[in-house]
Amino acid sequence: MKFLQDYTVVILPDDNGTFVAYVPAIPGCHAWGQTADEARAELVYVFEMIQEEFNQMS
C-alpha cells in the first residue's frame, strides 16, 4: 500500500484566490482550499477516499 507522501503533490494558486492541490499520477486526486495548507489537508482526505475505493475493487 502506498501513502500520499510516496507521490508528487503539486499545490498551485488558483485564479479565484484559492489553492488547488493534486497528484499528477492519480487521475481525480485533486482538492481545493482557501490556503495551501487547507488544500493539502483536503487532498489527504481525497487520497484516502480513492485508496479505499481502490481497495474495495481489488
JOZIMO-V898600 format. One record per run of one state. SS is the DSSP state (~ for helix, > for strand, _ for the rest). FROM is the first residue (numbers start at 1). TO is the last residue. Records with the same first field share a line. If there is no record, write none. Layout:
SS->FROM-TO + FROM-TO
This chain:
_->1-3 + 7-9 + 14-18 + 23-29 + 34-35 + 58-58
~->4-6 + 36-57
>->10-13 + 19-22 + 30-33
